[in-house]
Amino acid sequence: MSNNSFERGSRISHSYIINDEEVKEYLNNCEIPVESENVVLNESLKHNIRYLQKNSIEFIVTVDGESTTIPVKKSFPSSLITFFQFGSLLIQRSHLDEMEQKPFVSPSDINQLKKIEREKFVLPTKNVALKKGIDFRTIVREAIHDFFKKEHSGSTPLLNTLYWFIFEMYDTSSKKKPYKLSKCPHCETKDIYLDKDEMNFSNYSWNCTVDKCRKEILITDVFRLFEKIDKHENADAVSIITYLENVIESFFIVHTIKSLLEIEDGLVNRFLFVKDGPLSFGGETANMNSLMQNLITHLCKSNKISLVGVENSGPFVDHARQIKDRLNPGQVFLLNNEHIYDYIKFGDPKTQRYGSTSYYSGKFIYKSFDERIYVLTLPVENHNTYYDQPELEDLNNIEEILMNVDKLRCDIYENAIIPVAIANKLISLTNHPSSQILERFAKKSMGR
């Protein structure tokens, strides 16, 4: 049968679906977000931004991650591994100021910004074993733990930063109680308490407190990613990839903040941290949100933490484009529950709070002075209060952060900003040639 015959057959199959009365009726009952002309903007949520006379931000740091999952053996396409690559990019604001004064930006100017630190990580994802006789859940847990065991940047491993983070070691007055783990990854007994003083520092681990178990619990188990991995047949780690990528990106930022605090008091005030995507932890990792909130609240007492999440796609970006002409240049529109559930997501604003378990930040739309549109998140002290009734004052240091976002404008992607766009380009694993190279590399390394 010719390819044309297959194409005709495919079109015929599509026509059956399109003309099916049951399908038509179902689609007629579906709702999609309203058109832009039907969107009503609450004027009290609009705020004009005035840039500060002085810009105290001297450096911009961004972290971006990419992943690609590939088969490692042609005869076993179900055997999968996932390659992760993370990029940490440092930009001096003075370079951006110099570029602003030039009529054209040369390749050498951009090359000054491309000094990126790459970190690589391979995760067994399905039907792959590193050691015989060990269940797949443990294989994945140990792979994640080994990655966090590396120093990456600075003189201490990410494991040390995670310990510092969950036990609030940054606050000398804190009397942090033992950390309550949801359950043991081995015996699955619920509510296992991990005492910081009883940790085995050689591997950042504890033993399960249940006498019949006593197996090793790793500090990285606090992310709870193991809960999404079945210990029995057909186990895979596909469902944790997005969450793991976000966790690692976030902890590279926390790791940098910790390093700056250790180098010099007040040094962190001179940095802007830019994260690709919203400031949040989702799924099983959502328990990190309250801990991140505690860190930011503490640091804001004596430091000025500038941290922003930038969204490049999704329903909020679609909506921002819809209402772009309804905002003035240099204006922000704060997003509350009512607006989100009326025009962007489906739900009831009276009974639901947007991102109540996953966000430690407030979301808003910003139309820059050169009329670019951005969907951004900044840390907020009280997430629920913000989405009930957001105020500009909830978003600390917003004027200075947006002034620097304007400096980071970039035309690589629509409404992109320089560090995220460059980091994404430099670490990308998802384009076709890169995927093929990685697949050949994986097979060769594993003797396939």
DRENDO-1510 file (C-alpha; in Angstrom, 1 decimal, always signed):
<recs>
REC; n; res; u; v; w
REC; 1; MET; +0.0; +0.0; +0.0 .
REC; 2; SER; +1.4; +3.4; -0.9 .
REC; 3; ASN; +1.9; +6.3; +1.5 .
REC; 4; ASN; -0.9; +8.2; -0.2 .
REC; 5; SER; -3.2; +5.3; +0.6 .
REC; 6; PHE; -2.2; +5.5; +4.3 .
REC; 7; GLU; -2.8; +9.2; +4.2 .
REC; 8; ARG; -6.2; +8.8; +2.7 .
REC; 9; GLY; -7.1; +6.1; +5.3 .
REC; 10; SER; -6.0; +8.5; +8.0 .
REC; 11; ARG; -8.1; +11.3; +6.7 .
REC; 12; ILE; -11.1; +8.9; +6.4 .
REC; 13; SER; -10.6; +7.9; +10.0 .
REC; 14; HIS; -10.5; +11.5; +11.1 .
REC; 15; SER; -13.7; +12.3; +9.2 .
REC; 16; TYR; -15.5; +9.6; +11.2 .
REC; 17; ILE; -14.5; +11.3; +14.4 .
REC; 18; ILE; -15.3; +14.8; +13.2 .
REC; 19; ASN; -18.8; +13.7; +12.0 .
REC; 20; ASP; -19.7; +11.5; +14.9 .
REC; 21; GLU; -22.7; +13.0; +16.7 .
REC; 22; GLU; -21.6; +11.9; +20.1 .
REC; 23; VAL; -18.3; +13.6; +19.6 .
REC; 24; LYS; -20.0; +16.7; +18.3 .
REC; 25; GLU; -22.3; +16.8; +21.4 .
REC; 26; TYR; -19.3; +16.4; +23.7 .
REC; 27; LEU; -17.4; +19.2; +22.1 .
REC; 28; ASN; -20.4; +21.5; +22.2 .
REC; 29; ASN; -20.5; +21.1; +26.0 .
REC; 30; CYS; -16.8; +21.8; +26.4 .
REC; 31; GLU; -15.7; +25.2; +27.7 .
REC; 32; ILE; -12.5; +27.0; +26.7 .
REC; 33; PRO; -11.1; +30.3; +28.1 .
REC; 34; VAL; -13.1; +33.3; +27.0 .
REC; 35; GLU; -12.1; +35.6; +24.1 .
REC; 36; SER; -10.1; +38.7; +24.9 .
REC; 37; GLU; -13.0; +41.1; +24.2 .
REC; 38; ASN; -15.0; +39.3; +27.0 .
REC; 39; VAL; -12.3; +39.7; +29.6 .
REC; 40; VAL; -13.0; +42.3; +32.3 .
REC; 41; LEU; -9.9; +43.6; +34.1 .
REC; 42; ASN; -10.2; +44.7; +37.7 .
REC; 43; GLU; -8.7; +48.2; +37.6 .
REC; 44; SER; -7.6; +47.9; +41.2 .
REC; 45; LEU; -5.2; +45.1; +40.2 .
REC; 46; LYS; -3.4; +47.4; +37.7 .
REC; 47; HIS; -0.4; +49.3; +39.0 .
REC; 48; ASN; +2.1; +51.6; +37.4 .
REC; 49; ILE; +5.7; +50.8; +37.9 .
REC; 50; ARG; +8.3; +53.5; +38.6 .
REC; 51; TYR; +11.9; +52.6; +38.3 .
REC; 52; LEU; +14.3; +53.4; +41.1 .
REC; 53; GLN; +17.0; +56.0; +40.6 .
REC; 54; LYS; +19.7; +53.6; +41.8 .
REC; 55; ASN; +20.1; +50.0; +40.6 .
REC; 56; SER; +21.8; +47.9; +43.3 .
REC; 57; ILE; +21.7; +44.7; +41.2 .
REC; 58; GLU; +25.2; +44.0; +39.9 .
REC; 59; PHE; +24.9; +40.4; +38.8 .
REC; 60; ILE; +22.2; +38.2; +37.3 .
REC; 61; VAL; +22.2; +34.4; +37.9 .
REC; 62; THR; +19.9; +32.1; +36.0 .
REC; 63; VAL; +19.5; +28.3; +36.1 .
REC; 64; ASP; +17.8; +26.3; +33.4 .
REC; 65; GLY; +17.5; +22.6; +32.9 .
REC; 66; GLU; +16.8; +20.3; +30.0 .
REC; 67; SER; +16.1; +16.6; +29.8 .
REC; 68; THR; +15.6; +14.0; +27.1 .
REC; 69; THR; +14.6; +10.3; +27.6 .
REC; 70; ILE; +16.0; +7.8; +25.1 .
REC; 71; PRO; +16.1; +4.0; +24.7 .
REC; 72; VAL; +19.4; +2.3; +25.3 .
REC; 73; LYS; +19.0; -0.9; +23.3 .
REC; 74; LYS; +17.4; -1.2; +19.9 .
REC; 75; SER; +15.9; -4.7; +20.7 .
REC; 76; PHE; +14.5; -3.4; +24.0 .
REC; 77; PRO; +12.9; +0.0; +23.3 .
REC; 78; SER; +11.3; -0.1; +26.7 .
REC; 79; SER; +14.7; +0.2; +28.4 .
REC; 80; LEU; +15.0; +4.0; +29.0 .
REC; 81; ILE; +17.5; +6.4; +30.5 .
REC; 82; THR; +17.1; +10.2; +30.9 .
REC; 83; PHE; +19.9; +12.7; +30.3 .
REC; 84; PHE; +19.6; +15.9; +32.2 .
REC; 85; GLN; +21.7; +18.9; +31.6 .
REC; 86; PHE; +21.6; +22.1; +33.8 .
REC; 87; GLY; +23.2; +25.4; +33.0 .
REC; 88; SER; +24.1; +28.1; +35.5 .
REC; 89; LEU; +24.7; +31.5; +33.8 .
REC; 90; LEU; +26.2; +34.5; +35.4 .
REC; 91; ILE; +25.8; +37.9; +33.8 .
REC; 92; GLN; +27.3; +41.2; +34.9 .
REC; 93; ARG; +24.8; +44.0; +34.7 .
REC; 94; SER; +27.5; +46.4; +33.5 .
REC; 95; HIS; +27.7; +44.4; +30.3 .
REC; 96; LEU; +24.0; +44.9; +29.8 .
REC; 97; ASP; +24.4; +48.6; +30.4 .
REC; 98; GLU; +27.1; +48.8; +27.8 .
REC; 99; MET; +25.0; +46.9; +25.3 .
REC; 100; GLU; +22.1; +49.3; +25.8 .
REC; 101; GLN; +24.2; +52.2; +24.6 .
REC; 102; LYS; +25.1; +50.5; +21.3 .
REC; 103; PRO; +23.0; +50.8; +18.2 .
REC; 104; PHE; +23.8; +47.2; +17.3 .
REC; 105; VAL; +24.7; +44.2; +19.5 .
REC; 106; SER; +27.6; +42.3; +18.1 .
REC; 107; PRO; +28.3; +38.5; +18.5 .
REC; 108; SER; +31.2; +39.4; +20.7 .
REC; 109; ASP; +28.8; +41.2; +23.1 .
REC; 110; ILE; +26.6; +38.1; +23.3 .
REC; 111; ASN; +29.7; +35.9; +23.8 .
REC; 112; GLN; +30.5; +37.9; +27.0 .
REC; 113; LEU; +27.2; +36.6; +28.4 .
REC; 114; LYS; +27.7; +33.0; +27.4 .
REC; 115; LYS; +30.0; +31.9; +30.3 .
REC; 116; ILE; +27.8; +29.0; +31.4 .
REC; 117; GLU; +28.5; +26.3; +33.9 .
REC; 118; ARG; +27.1; +22.9; +32.8 .
REC; 119; GLU; +26.1; +20.1; +35.1 .
REC; 120; LYS; +25.1; +16.6; +33.7 .
REC; 121; PHE; +23.1; +13.9; +35.2 .
REC; 122; VAL; +21.9; +10.5; +34.0 .
REC; 123; LEU; +18.8; +8.9; +35.5 .
REC; 124; PRO; +17.8; +5.2; +35.0 .
REC; 125; THR; +14.2; +5.7; +33.9 .
REC; 126; LYS; +12.8; +2.3; +33.0 .
REC; 127; ASN; +14.0; -1.3; +32.8 .
REC; 128; VAL; +17.6; -0.4; +33.5 .
REC; 129; ALA; +19.6; -1.6; +36.5 .
REC; 130; LEU; +22.9; -0.3; +37.8 .
REC; 131; LYS; +23.2; -3.1; +40.3 .
REC; 132; LYS; +21.7; -6.6; +40.4 .
REC; 133; GLY; +19.4; -7.5; +43.2 .
REC; 134; ILE; +18.2; -4.0; +44.0 .
REC; 135; ASP; +14.7; -2.8; +43.4 .
REC; 136; PHE; +14.1; -0.1; +40.8 .
REC; 137; ARG; +12.9; +2.5; +43.4 .
REC; 138; THR; +16.2; +2.2; +45.2 .
REC; 139; ILE; +18.2; +2.5; +42.0 .
REC; 140; VAL; +16.5; +5.8; +41.2 .
REC; 141; ARG; +16.8; +7.1; +44.8 .
REC; 142; GLU; +20.5; +6.4; +44.8 .
REC; 143; ALA; +21.1; +8.0; +41.4 .
REC; 144; ILE; +19.4; +11.3; +42.6 .
REC; 145; HIS; +21.4; +11.1; +45.9 .
REC; 146; ASP; +24.7; +10.7; +44.0 .
REC; 147; PHE; +24.0; +13.7; +41.9 .
REC; 148; PHE; +23.3; +15.8; +45.0 .
REC; 149; LYS; +26.5; +14.4; +46.5 .
REC; 150; LYS; +28.6; +16.3; +44.0 .
REC; 151; GLU; +30.1; +19.7; +44.9 .
REC; 152; HIS; +29.0; +21.3; +41.6 .
REC; 153; SER; +30.0; +24.9; +42.6 .
REC; 154; GLY; +31.5; +26.1; +45.8 .
REC; 155; SER; +33.2; +23.8; +48.3 .
REC; 156; THR; +30.3; +21.8; +49.6 .
REC; 157; PRO; +27.9; +19.4; +48.0 .
REC; 158; LEU; +24.2; +20.0; +47.3 .
REC; 159; LEU; +23.5; +17.5; +50.0 .
REC; 160; ASN; +25.0; +20.0; +52.5 .
REC; 161; THR; +22.7; +22.7; +51.1 .
REC; 162; LEU; +19.7; +20.5; +51.4 .
REC; 163; TYR; +20.6; +19.7; +55.1 .
REC; 164; TRP; +21.1; +23.5; +55.7 .
REC; 165; PHE; +17.7; +24.1; +54.0 .
REC; 166; ILE; +15.4; +21.6; +55.6 .
REC; 167; PHE; +16.8; +22.1; +59.2 .
REC; 168; GLU; +16.9; +25.9; +58.8 .
REC; 169; MET; +20.6; +26.1; +59.7 .
REC; 170; TYR; +20.6; +29.6; +58.3 .
REC; 171; ASP; +18.7; +30.8; +61.4 .
REC; 172; THR; +20.8; +30.4; +64.5 .
REC; 173; SER; +17.8; +31.1; +66.7 .
REC; 174; SER; +15.7; +28.3; +65.1 .
REC; 175; LYS; +14.9; +25.3; +67.2 .
REC; 176; LYS; +13.9; +23.1; +64.3 .
REC; 177; LYS; +12.3; +19.9; +65.3 .
REC; 178; PRO; +13.0; +16.6; +63.6 .
REC; 179; TYR; +11.9; +16.5; +59.9 .
REC; 180; LYS; +8.8; +14.4; +59.4 .
REC; 181; LEU; +9.2; +12.2; +56.3 .
REC; 182; SER; +5.9; +11.1; +54.7 .
REC; 183; LYS; +6.9; +7.4; +54.9 .
REC; 184; CYS; +9.9; +5.1; +54.7 .
REC; 185; PRO; +10.8; +4.3; +51.1 .
REC; 186; HIS; +11.4; +0.7; +52.1 .
REC; 187; CYS; +8.8; -0.5; +54.6 .
REC; 188; GLU; +6.4; +2.4; +53.8 .
REC; 189; THR; +5.7; +3.1; +57.5 .
REC; 190; LYS; +4.2; +6.5; +57.6 .
REC; 191; ASP; +5.6; +9.6; +59.5 .
REC; 192; ILE; +9.2; +8.7; +60.0 .
REC; 193; TYR; +11.0; +11.4; +62.0 .
REC; 194; LEU; +14.5; +12.4; +60.9 .
REC; 195; ASP; +16.6; +14.0; +63.7 .
REC; 196; LYS; +19.3; +16.4; +62.4 .
REC; 197; ASP; +21.7; +15.3; +65.1 .
REC; 198; GLU; +21.3; +11.7; +64.3 .
REC; 199; MET; +22.2; +11.9; +60.6 .
REC; 200; ASN; +25.1; +9.9; +59.2 .
REC; 201; PHE; +27.1; +12.7; +57.6 .
REC; 202; SER; +29.3; +10.3; +55.6 .
REC; 203; ASN; +26.3; +9.8; +53.3 .
REC; 204; TYR; +23.7; +12.3; +54.6 .
REC; 205; SER; +21.4; +9.5; +55.6 .
REC; 206; TRP; +19.5; +7.8; +58.5 .
REC; 207; ASN; +18.3; +4.4; +59.3 .
REC; 208; CYS; +14.6; +3.7; +59.4 .
REC; 209; THR; +13.3; +3.9; +63.0 .
REC; 210; VAL; +11.2; +0.8; +62.5 .
REC; 211; ASP; +13.0; -2.2; +64.1 .
REC; 212; LYS; +11.9; -4.6; +61.4 .
REC; 213; CYS; +13.3; -2.3; +58.7 .
REC; 214; ARG; +16.3; -0.3; +59.8 .
REC; 215; LYS; +17.2; +0.3; +56.1 .
REC; 216; GLU; +18.9; +3.5; +54.9 .
REC; 217; ILE; +16.9; +6.6; +54.3 .
REC; 218; LEU; +18.6; +9.3; +52.2 .
REC; 219; ILE; +18.3; +13.0; +52.8 .
REC; 220; THR; +17.1; +13.4; +49.2 .
REC; 221; ASP; +14.1; +11.2; +50.1 .
REC; 222; VAL; +12.6; +14.4; +51.5 .
REC; 223; PHE; +11.6; +15.2; +47.9 .
REC; 224; ARG; +9.2; +12.3; +48.1 .
REC; 225; LEU; +9.9; +11.4; +44.5 .
REC; 226; PHE; +10.2; +7.7; +45.4 .
REC; 227; GLU; +6.4; +7.7; +46.1 .
REC; 228; LYS; +5.8; +7.9; +42.4 .
REC; 229; ILE; +7.9; +4.9; +41.7 .
REC; 230; ASP; +6.4; +1.4; +42.1 .
REC; 231; LYS; +8.7; -1.0; +43.9 .
REC; 232; HIS; +7.3; -3.9; +41.9 .
REC; 233; GLU; +7.0; -5.0; +38.3 .
REC; 234; ASN; +6.7; -2.4; +35.5 .
REC; 235; ALA; +8.3; +0.3; +37.7 .
REC; 236; ASP; +9.5; +3.4; +35.9 .
REC; 237; ALA; +10.7; +7.0; +36.8 .
REC; 238; VAL; +9.0; +8.7; +33.8 .
REC; 239; SER; +6.5; +10.5; +36.0 .
REC; 240; ILE; +9.2; +12.2; +38.2 .
REC; 241; ILE; +11.3; +13.8; +35.4 .
REC; 242; THR; +9.5; +17.2; +35.4 .
REC; 243; TYR; +9.4; +17.4; +39.2 .
REC; 244; LEU; +13.1; +16.4; +39.5 .
REC; 245; GLU; +14.2; +18.9; +36.9 .
REC; 246; ASN; +12.4; +21.7; +38.8 .
REC; 247; VAL; +13.8; +20.6; +42.2 .
REC; 248; ILE; +17.4; +20.6; +40.9 .
REC; 249; GLU; +17.0; +24.0; +39.2 .
REC; 250; SER; +15.6; +25.4; +42.4 .
REC; 251; PHE; +18.4; +23.9; +44.6 .
REC; 252; PHE; +21.1; +25.3; +42.4 .
REC; 253; ILE; +19.7; +28.8; +43.2 .
REC; 254; VAL; +19.5; +27.9; +46.9 .
REC; 255; HIS; +23.0; +26.6; +46.8 .
REC; 256; THR; +24.2; +29.9; +45.3 .
REC; 257; ILE; +22.4; +31.9; +47.9 .
REC; 258; LYS; +24.0; +29.8; +50.7 .
REC; 259; SER; +27.5; +30.3; +49.1 .
REC; 260; LEU; +27.0; +34.1; +48.9 .
REC; 261; LEU; +25.8; +34.3; +52.5 .
REC; 262; GLU; +29.0; +32.5; +53.6 .
REC; 263; ILE; +31.3; +34.7; +51.5 .
REC; 264; GLU; +30.2; +38.1; +52.7 .
REC; 265; ASP; +27.4; +39.6; +54.6 .
REC; 266; GLY; +25.1; +41.5; +52.3 .
REC; 267; LEU; +26.7; +40.1; +49.1 .
REC; 268; VAL; +23.4; +38.4; +48.1 .
REC; 269; ASN; +21.7; +41.8; +47.9 .
REC; 270; ARG; +23.7; +42.5; +44.7 .
REC; 271; PHE; +22.3; +39.5; +42.8 .
REC; 272; LEU; +19.2; +38.9; +40.8 .
REC; 273; PHE; +18.2; +35.2; +40.5 .
REC; 274; VAL; +16.2; +34.3; +37.5 .
REC; 275; LYS; +14.4; +30.9; +37.3 .
REC; 276; ASP; +12.9; +29.5; +34.1 .
REC; 277; GLY; +9.3; +28.8; +35.0 .
REC; 278; PRO; +7.2; +29.8; +38.1 .
REC; 279; LEU; +8.6; +29.9; +41.6 .
REC; 280; SER; +7.0; +26.7; +42.9 .
REC; 281; PHE; +7.4; +23.1; +43.8 .
REC; 282; GLY; +4.7; +20.7; +42.4 .
REC; 283; GLY; +3.4; +17.2; +43.0 .
REC; 284; GLU; +5.2; +15.2; +45.7 .
REC; 285; THR; +7.8; +17.9; +46.0 .
REC; 286; ALA; +5.2; +20.5; +47.2 .
REC; 287; ASN; +6.4; +20.0; +50.8 .
REC; 288; MET; +9.4; +22.1; +49.8 .
REC; 289; ASN; +7.3; +25.3; +49.4 .
REC; 290; SER; +6.9; +26.0; +53.1 .
REC; 291; LEU; +10.6; +25.5; +53.6 .
REC; 292; MET; +11.4; +27.8; +50.8 .
REC; 293; GLN; +9.0; +30.3; +52.2 .
REC; 294; ASN; +10.8; +30.1; +55.6 .
REC; 295; LEU; +14.2; +30.7; +54.0 .
REC; 296; ILE; +13.0; +33.8; +52.1 .
REC; 297; THR; +11.2; +35.2; +55.1 .
REC; 298; HIS; +14.3; +34.9; +57.2 .
REC; 299; LEU; +16.6; +36.4; +54.6 .
REC; 300; CYS; +14.3; +39.3; +54.0 .
REC; 301; LYS; +14.8; +40.4; +57.6 .
REC; 302; SER; +18.4; +41.4; +56.9 .
REC; 303; ASN; +18.9; +41.0; +53.2 .
REC; 304; LYS; +17.2; +42.0; +50.0 .
REC; 305; ILE; +16.5; +38.8; +48.1 .
REC; 306; SER; +15.8; +39.4; +44.4 .
REC; 307; LEU; +14.3; +36.3; +42.8 .
REC; 308; VAL; +12.0; +36.1; +39.8 .
REC; 309; GLY; +10.3; +33.2; +37.9 .
REC; 310; VAL; +9.7; +33.7; +34.1 .
REC; 311; GLU; +7.1; +31.8; +32.3 .
REC; 312; ASN; +7.5; +31.3; +28.5 .
REC; 313; SER; +4.5; +29.2; +27.6 .
REC; 314; GLY; +1.2; +27.9; +28.9 .
REC; 315; PRO; -2.3; +29.3; +29.6 .
REC; 316; PHE; -1.0; +32.3; +31.6 .
REC; 317; VAL; +1.2; +33.4; +28.7 .
REC; 318; ASP; -1.7; +32.9; +26.3 .
REC; 319; HIS; -3.9; +35.1; +28.5 .
REC; 320; ALA; -1.2; +37.7; +28.8 .
REC; 321; ARG; -1.1; +38.1; +25.1 .
REC; 322; GLN; -4.9; +38.3; +25.0 .
REC; 323; ILE; -4.9; +41.3; +27.3 .
REC; 324; LYS; -1.7; +43.0; +26.2 .
REC; 325; ASP; -3.5; +45.9; +24.6 .
REC; 326; ARG; -5.5; +46.5; +27.8 .
REC; 327; LEU; -2.3; +47.4; +29.8 .
REC; 328; ASN; -0.2; +50.6; +29.5 .
REC; 329; PRO; +3.6; +50.3; +29.1 .
REC; 330; GLY; +5.2; +50.1; +32.5 .
REC; 331; GLN; +2.1; +48.6; +34.1 .
REC; 332; VAL; +1.6; +45.3; +36.0 .
REC; 333; PHE; -1.7; +43.4; +36.4 .
REC; 334; LEU; -1.8; +41.3; +39.6 .
REC; 335; LEU; -3.5; +38.0; +39.3 .
REC; 336; ASN; -6.0; +36.9; +42.0 .
REC; 337; ASN; -8.1; +33.8; +42.4 .
REC; 338; GLU; -11.2; +35.4; +40.8 .
REC; 339; HIS; -9.4; +36.5; +37.6 .
REC; 340; ILE; -7.5; +33.2; +37.3 .
REC; 341; TYR; -10.5; +31.0; +37.6 .
REC; 342; ASP; -12.8; +33.3; +35.5 .
REC; 343; TYR; -10.4; +33.6; +32.6 .
REC; 344; ILE; -7.4; +31.3; +32.7 .
REC; 345; LYS; -8.0; +28.1; +34.6 .
REC; 346; PHE; -11.2; +26.2; +35.4 .
REC; 347; GLY; -12.3; +26.2; +39.0 .
REC; 348; ASP; -14.3; +28.0; +41.6 .
REC; 349; PRO; -12.5; +31.0; +43.1 .
REC; 350; LYS; -14.8; +30.9; +46.2 .
REC; 351; THR; -13.6; +27.4; +47.2 .
REC; 352; GLN; -10.2; +27.1; +45.5 .
REC; 353; ARG; -6.9; +29.0; +46.0 .
REC; 354; TYR; -4.6; +28.9; +43.0 .
REC; 355; GLY; -1.5; +26.9; +43.6 .
REC; 356; SER; -2.3; +26.6; +47.3 .
REC; 357; THR; +0.1; +23.7; +47.8 .
REC; 358; SER; +2.7; +24.4; +45.1 .
REC; 359; TYR; +3.5; +28.1; +45.0 .
REC; 360; TYR; +5.6; +30.3; +47.3 .
REC; 361; SER; +5.1; +33.2; +45.0 .
REC; 362; GLY; +2.7; +35.7; +43.6 .
REC; 363; LYS; +1.9; +35.8; +39.8 .
REC; 364; PHE; +1.4; +38.8; +37.7 .
REC; 365; ILE; +1.5; +40.1; +34.1 .
REC; 366; TYR; +4.0; +42.9; +33.2 .
REC; 367; LYS; +3.9; +45.1; +30.1 .
REC; 368; SER; +7.4; +46.6; +29.8 .
REC; 369; PHE; +8.0; +50.2; +28.7 .
REC; 370; ASP; +9.0; +48.8; +25.2 .
REC; 371; GLU; +5.6; +47.0; +25.2 .
REC; 372; ARG; +6.9; +43.4; +25.7 .
REC; 373; ILE; +4.6; +41.2; +27.8 .
REC; 374; TYR; +5.8; +38.9; +30.6 .
REC; 375; VAL; +4.3; +36.5; +33.1 .
REC; 376; LEU; +6.3; +36.6; +36.2 .
REC; 377; THR; +6.3; +35.3; +39.8 .
REC; 378; LEU; +8.0; +36.9; +42.8 .
REC; 379; PRO; +8.2; +35.4; +46.4 .
REC; 380; VAL; +5.4; +36.5; +48.7 .
REC; 381; GLU; +5.2; +36.3; +52.5 .
REC; 382; ASN; +1.7; +34.8; +52.4 .
REC; 383; HIS; +0.7; +32.9; +49.3 .
REC; 384; ASN; -3.0; +32.5; +50.2 .
REC; 385; THR; -3.4; +36.2; +51.1 .
REC; 386; TYR; -1.8; +37.3; +47.9 .
REC; 387; TYR; -4.2; +35.3; +45.7 .
REC; 388; ASP; -7.2; +36.4; +47.7 .
REC; 389; GLN; -6.4; +40.1; +47.5 .
REC; 390; PRO; -3.0; +40.9; +45.9 .
REC; 391; GLU; -1.2; +44.2; +46.7 .
REC; 392; LEU; +1.8; +45.6; +45.0 .
REC; 393; GLU; +3.5; +45.9; +48.4 .
REC; 394; ASP; +3.3; +42.0; +48.6 .
REC; 395; LEU; +6.0; +41.8; +45.9 .
REC; 396; ASN; +9.2; +42.9; +47.6 .
REC; 397; ASN; +11.7; +44.9; +45.4 .
REC; 398; ILE; +9.4; +44.6; +42.4 .
REC; 399; GLU; +10.5; +48.0; +40.9 .
REC; 400; GLU; +14.2; +47.1; +40.8 .
REC; 401; ILE; +13.6; +43.6; +39.6 .
REC; 402; LEU; +11.4; +44.8; +36.7 .
REC; 403; MET; +14.0; +47.5; +35.8 .
REC; 404; ASN; +16.5; +44.6; +35.4 .
REC; 405; VAL; +14.0; +42.4; +33.5 .
REC; 406; ASP; +13.8; +45.3; +31.0 .
REC; 407; LYS; +17.5; +45.3; +30.7 .
REC; 408; LEU; +17.4; +41.6; +30.0 .
REC; 409; ARG; +15.1; +41.9; +27.0 .
REC; 410; CYS; +15.9; +39.5; +24.2 .
REC; 411; ASP; +14.6; +38.7; +20.7 .
REC; 412; ILE; +15.7; +35.0; +20.6 .
REC; 413; TYR; +12.2; +34.1; +21.5 .
REC; 414; GLU; +9.0; +36.2; +21.8 .
REC; 415; ASN; +9.1; +38.3; +25.0 .
REC; 416; ALA; +12.1; +36.2; +26.2 .
REC; 417; ILE; +14.8; +37.6; +28.5 .
REC; 418; ILE; +18.5; +37.1; +27.9 .
REC; 419; PRO; +19.7; +34.7; +30.6 .
REC; 420; VAL; +16.8; +32.2; +30.2 .
REC; 421; ALA; +17.0; +32.3; +26.4 .
REC; 422; ILE; +20.8; +31.9; +26.3 .
REC; 423; ALA; +20.9; +29.2; +29.0 .
REC; 424; ASN; +18.1; +27.3; +27.1 .
REC; 425; LYS; +20.0; +27.5; +23.8 .
REC; 426; LEU; +23.3; +26.4; +25.3 .
REC; 427; ILE; +22.1; +23.4; +27.3 .
REC; 428; SER; +19.3; +22.2; +24.9 .
REC; 429; LEU; +19.1; +18.4; +24.6 .
REC; 430; THR; +15.8; +18.3; +22.8 .
REC; 431; ASN; +16.7; +19.2; +19.3 .
REC; 432; HIS; +16.9; +16.2; +16.9 .
REC; 433; PRO; +20.7; +16.0; +16.3 .
REC; 434; SER; +21.4; +16.2; +20.0 .
REC; 435; SER; +19.0; +13.4; +20.8 .
REC; 436; GLN; +20.5; +11.1; +18.2 .
REC; 437; ILE; +24.0; +11.8; +19.5 .
REC; 438; LEU; +23.0; +11.0; +23.0 .
REC; 439; GLU; +21.2; +7.8; +22.0 .
REC; 440; ARG; +24.4; +6.6; +20.2 .
REC; 441; PHE; +26.5; +7.6; +23.1 .
REC; 442; ALA; +24.3; +5.7; +25.6 .
REC; 443; LYS; +24.2; +2.5; +23.5 .
REC; 444; LYS; +28.0; +2.6; +23.0 .
REC; 445; SER; +28.7; +3.2; +26.7 .
REC; 446; MET; +26.5; +0.3; +27.7 .
REC; 447; GLY; +28.0; -2.0; +25.1 .
REC; 448; ARG; +24.9; -2.3; +22.9 .
</recs>
